[in-house]
């Protein structure tokens, strides 16, 4: 085995007949790393990890997204594309189908400052990004070869919130098309809104939804990330500033949202800082999960009711420090939790019947993990 510089390798043992190994990419938020995108592997037979390779081409790529066919990978990139306009970058990579290595294709201006999230349409025809610092979102056509073209639409948010230190203006934090890909939704941490846009796939233009341009959440809540229920009937919003998750119903006919309920990610007895980060849902849509950063980092499990409402059933503490992201494997058996400040990713087992988590002692060391993306 050839060891790559700077990588910690955990060898897996396995014999014939074992389950296929699970591969995933990790994007690091460390802008000083020359090779900040890691290719990792987990052996379901032993629950042990291997860091296979790492790739250059982006600075601090703390969020990653596949094209629908998984031929291409897209990342946010701290590299400055236009110093005069204070704009950063989004970057495209070609994925080698044989070994999942990455070849950089091109950079494009993110049309804003501080990109923090990217999302690709299912057909791989458009890429979207949320620019946190400038409070803007942008849509980018993609070429047939997967390269990012100049933006077709840029929308800057407006407004403020009551938390002066964090809400002096708009801060777009997440973008996602609805399951039918007719509307683009954006979580704006700075204005306590989830914005809804009509999206024209022919022109690539975003327009505020005339039926409901946004839904306003609790003052000072700070919406950060979103996830749709597999049915498409519900949307869940994790709120960074008041440590809650809000459940909403979604009308796919007119793109409107209705609040159902809001639940804290931590018990009432909790004391200390609490800043939720990521929200995910299991493949069957029965259980919702959210990470919370702070002195006592945690993963919270919620039961999803038939009505779409949620209630908290478990809070798992002592997770890797500052869990900026976590992800669930496509089969819904495993959760990987990324501790951005501990340089660790830890494996948790998911009980398919109850949704509850069990910690394991299986860990892989990756510098400042900011995003986990399962390949298969």
Buried (B, 14 or more C-beta within 10 A) or exposed (E): EEEEEEBEBBEBEEEEEEEEBBBBBBBBBBBEBEBBBBBBBBBBBBBBBBBBBBBEBBBBBBBBBBBEEBBBBBBBBBBBBEEEEEBBBBBBBBBEEEEBBBEBBBBBBBBBBBBBBBBBBEEBBBBBBBBBBBBBBBBBBBEEEBBBBEBBBBBBBEBEBEBEEBBEBBBBBBBBBBBEBBBBBBBBBBBBBBBBBBBBBEEBBBBEBEEBBBBEBBEBBBBBBBBBBBEEBBBBBBBBBBBBBBBBBBEEEEBBBBBBBBBBBBEEEBEEEBBBBBBBBBBEBBBBBBBBBBEBBBBBBBBBBEEBBBEBBBBBEEBBBBBBBBBBBEBBBBBBBBBBBBBBBBBBBBEBEEBBBEBEEBBBBBBBBBBBBBBE
